[in-house]
Amino acid sequence: MGRRLNDPEHSRFASLILLSVALFSCVLVYAVVSTFLNPNVGSQDSSFESLEMVASGDLGERKDECCRGIENLELWGPAVKWGSEFKFNSSVECCQACKTMCSGNDGPCLCDTWVFCGNKEACGSRFGECWLKKQKDPLSPDRQDAGKSIIWTSGLIFGKGEGIVGMETEYGTLHIKLFPGCAPYSVAYILELLTMRHCVGCQFYRAESRGQSWDSEGNHIKDLEKKNSSNSSFEGQSF
């Protein structure tokens, strides 16, 4: 026959149950409040994902958002697709065709250069030709010709682990991943500098909007307001 609980023991168990319920409620409330008051929790996951992308060499090109080239430029090199038999309606489609040959994780890209003829009047029967090529050295592409008379538009594509240059500074070596599909002219300029083997005295600037802190002449608005305020105070004084 089971032993009947007396009143003190019954009260003790009831207190333990109430204490457990109270602790569980506190934990639940804390979790809910933390979620609403700390919206950066989700962004931390995104930050970790971004770090993983940097470590793996995937820095945004996986979305294929950028497919720009340089007009009036013809890049040379062995053809992997002959344009006379390979045509598209736009340079973006030609670029995408090259990217599909550069999506593997093993080995170099089968295509790292695309050349497209997109001016109907100038190209004539060659309109839409898309030549896919492979460079011996992607950082030093073989250039056939350039100028206003050139009917071709050309672009480069760097695969995983390619298109990374090092810039030695007094603070150490900066490793820079180039995106020719997003900034073809900037990348072309950097590749031109690489042929010099040194860049003593070179200065690099980050292009960004001036926002609300600078005027159209490059003056800091707060400093300008302070200067105008000082001038107004000086003019208000009587001698």
N, C-alpha and C positions, 0 to 999 in steps of 0.2 A: 504494500500500500504506500503510495507516494506521500512525501512529507508536505504538509500544508505550509505555505509561506506565511510568516507572521507579518504584521503591519510594518515594522521597520525595514525588513528586507524588501517588501513590496514597494515601499517609498523610494528605496535606493535604486531599484531597477527602473522605476518610473522616471527618476531624475536622470539616470544615464541615457534613457531613450530621448528625453527632452533635450539633453545636452547634445546628443548626436544630431538630432534634427536641426538644432540651432546652428551647429558648425557647418552642416551641409548647406543650409540656407545662406550662410555668410559666404561660403565658397562660390555658390551659384551666383549670388549678387555681385561678387567681386569680378567674376568672369564676364558677366554681362556688361557691367560698367566699364571694365577695361577695354572691351571691344568697341564701345561707343566713344570713349575718350581717347583712344589711341588708334586713329585711322591709319597710322604708318605700319601697322602689323603686316598688312597685305603688301605694302611697298617694300618691306624688308625681304619678303619672298622674291619680289621682282628683282631686288638688288642682287640677291644671291644668284638668281637665274642669269643676270647680266654678267656677273663675275664668271660664271661657268661658261658663258658664251665667249668671253675674252680669253679664258684659258684654252678653249677648244679652237680658237681662231675664227669662230663664227660671229662676226661683228655687225650683222644687219643685212648682209647680202642674201641671206636665206629667203627673205621675202621677195627678192627680185624687184625691189621698188625702183632701183636706179639702172637705167640702160641708156646713158647718154654717150655721144661720141663727139668728135671734132670734125666740123665741116671743112671742105676743101683740103682734105688730107688723105693721102693714099699710103697705107702701111703695106709693106711687102712681106715676103715669107712664103714657105712651102704651103700650098693649099691642101686642106683636108676635105673641103667641099667646093666644087667648081660653081661659080656664080652663074655661068651660062645655063646651067641646068638646075639652079637652086634660087628661086625668086620669092620675094615677099612684097607686101604693100607698104611696109614702113621699116625704118631702121631699128625700132624697138623689137620687132619680130625677128629681125636678123640677129640682133644682140641676144635675144632669148634662145635662139637656135644654137648659138655658140655656148651659152651657159649650160644648156642641157648636156653638152659634152664635157662639162667641167663641174659635175655635181658629185662625183665619186669621192670616197675617202681614201682610196688607195692609188698612189702614184700621181704624177702631174696631170694637168688638164690636157685633153686631146685637142682642145681649141682654146686659144688665148687672144685671138685677134679676129675682129670682124670688119669687113669693108662692104659698104652698101652704096648703091647708086639710087638716089631718091628724087632727083630733079627730072620730071618727065620731059621737059623741053630740052635740057642739056644732055640727058642720058639717051633719049631716043629709044631705040630698040633694046638698049641695055638697062632700061628702067626696071628697078626691082631686083637686079642681080645682087646676090648676097654671097660674098666670098669669105669662107671661114679658113683661118690660117693658124699656123703654129710657129712661134718664134723660138730661135735657139736660146735667146736670153730675154725673158719677159721684161726685165728692167732696162733692156737696151734694144727696143724693137727696131727692126729694119724698116727704114723710111724711104719710100720710093720718090715721092714728090709732094709738094704743098704749094698753095697759092690760089688765087681767085679763079684761075682757069681749070682747076682740078674739080672734077664732077663727083668725087667720092667723099663719103663720110666714114671715118674709121674710129674704132674704139678698142680698148684693151679690157681683158678680164683676168683677174688674179684669183687663182684657186686657193684652197685651204693651205695655209702655211706659206703662200707666195705673196709677193708685193709688200714685204716688210723691210723697211730700211732703218738703219741706225744713224742717229745724229749725235756726235760726240760734243758734249758741252762741259763747262767747268763744274757742273753738278752731276756729271756722269753721262752715260749713253742713253739716249731716248729712243725707244723702238716705236716706229710709226707704221701703222697699217694703212696702205694706200687704197683708195676706192675710186678707180678710174671711171666707173659707171656713174658715180655721183658727182665727181668734180674732175672731169677729164682735162681741163686746161691747167688746173693746179697740179695735177699729177704729172702732166707733160713737162711743166716747169721744173718740178722736183727731179724728174728723170734726167732733164738737161743738166741740172746742177751735179748729179751723180757722176757725169762724165768729167767733171772738173777735178774730182778726187779730193777737193778741199773747198771750203767756203768761208775763208777768213773775212770777217767783217759783215757777213750776211745777217740780215735781220728778218725774222718771221713775225707776222702779225696775225692775230685771230680776228676774223671778220664777224662782227655781230652788230645788232642794232644799237643805237645810242641810248635807247630807252628814254626815261624822263629825267635823267641826271645830267644830260649834256645837251647843249644847243647845237644848231646846224653848223657852227664854226668850230666845234670841238671844245668849247669852254664849259667848265663845270658850273652848273646852274647855281648851286649853293654858294660857291665862291663868288660868282657874278652878283648874286643878290646881296652878299655881304659887302662887296665893293661898292655897289650902288647905294647901299644903306649908309656906308661911311661917307660917300660923296655928298649925300643929301644932308647928313648931319653937319658936315663941314660948311656947306653952302648956307645952312640955317643960322650959323653963328655970326654975330655982329662984332665989328672991331672999331 
